[in-house]
Amino acid sequence: MLVDGLGGHIVNAVESVVQTVLYDGFLPNASRLASTNNLRRWPSGGVYPRAYAEVSGNDPWVTQSECLLRGNAQTRVAVRPGFLQITGRLALAAQHEAELAALRPGAGEPVWRAVPGLDVDGRRYTSRQEALERHIAVPVQRLADLLTAPRETAFSFAASGELEPLVDRQGTVHGALRRTRAALQGRVELSASSVAGGVYRLRARIVNETPLCRVRSMSHDAASLHALVSCHTVLTIEHGAWISSRYPPDELAACSAACRNIGVWPVLIGDEQRCDTMLAAPVVLDDFPRIEPDRTGASFDARPPLASVRVAGGEVHVGDQVRLRPRGRADIFDIALSGMIATVESIERDIDEHVHVAVRFDDDPGHDAGMPHLPAQRFFFGADEIEPLEAAQGGGKRAHTLSVIRHVEARVQGVGSRPGAWRERRVNPS
């Protein structure tokens, strides 16, 4: 959310574009799937520690956006800088097999050793880089105050880490994922100046001042751990309007051209009738960009779907009918759908290369609604939770699927869940 509630009416419209700007330069696309198992990312919009950038001579240590706006003494400005912080993820295994066999949760801490990857219950966990989304809290400023004197806001994020045990269905710890993040430090600078009657230039700078040692011998990959990746700024005003940097009015074309932007390109975003929000992004966009429906979501990954997947009973293709064999049996959903017949709609992979099979029920009441591929009609299962219909033993339960699901819905709603919540149980792969 934008600080102090300013611009809250456009948060939803802006967020999908901001999220795409954040992650499109970080997550791998389909053309890079085979390269080094994606251990490292390909970040865009990186702002590196000043000490390293001045030695390397090739990397920026500051990002700057300058935009024109129409306003007055009552105009308020909210600035929300954001970026990704690269997180190292290391796969660990127990050092001795004897310890591994005896270890269970609560039994003590094993001796870990780093490994390229670890298989637990048919799922592979690899060493690679991840990202943590960061936002910098900057107080809302009055334009009149910024015209009087610049404002600075310091920020810092302490080094941190955590250990995630990898446990199988029997409760045995097979390994762990260790995530580590470096410390970050910097400041946000805001200033404003008058360029014409009722027209002002706002400058927002983000400086990476993270202190480093031995920068002359530091590799670029090591420096990236201290960078502000996909660094961008959302600027929102109240009692004023931004002037397009791409299509300024003729009388302000020269003033707009004099604006100096470093590493970002400001564009109007959000409500086209208000012009109260600007996004300074590390990629070139047009005013009021829109994201295609299939680009929304949290994963922003471009992996192509699979045509088939090997399962215990043979091979399953898209369009095949399968019998569901949920292994978790953790709730009424798993119990009620066990043994049911469904049709494979897609076979997908997540960022860890885990395979998820999306199925639908032919007698789902939403199936014939004329809107295929709605999330409410797709349920995800692991490849080890389905079997080909011809390989399954016993009679089918397809004719009773609808009645059983209605029974599940009634049971779930009976304990206080909102209507339809049961359908979201497996909408997104875990």
Buried (B, 14 or more C-beta within 10 A) or exposed (E): EBBBEBBEBBBEBBBBBBBBBBBBBBBBEEEEBEEEBBBBBEBBBBBBBBBBBEBBEEBBBBBBBBBBBBBEEEBBBBBBBBBBBBBBBBBBBBEEEEBBEEBEEEEEEBEBEEBEBBEBEEBEBBBBBBBBEBBBEBEBBBBBBBBEEEBEBEBEBEEEEEEEBBBEEEEBBBBBBBBBBBBBBBBBBBBBEEBEEEBBBBBBBBBBBBEBEEBEEBEEEBBBBBBBBBBBBBBBBBEBBBBBBEEBEEEBEEBBEEBEBBBBBBBBBBBEEBBBBBBBBBBEBEBBBEBEEEBEBEEBBBBEEBEEBEBEBEEBEBEBBBBBBBBEEEBBBBEBBBBBBBBBBBBBBBBBBBBBBBBBBEBBEBBEEEEEEEEBBBBBBBBBBBBBBEEBEEEBBBEEBBEBBEEBBEBBBEEEEEEEEBBEBBBBBE
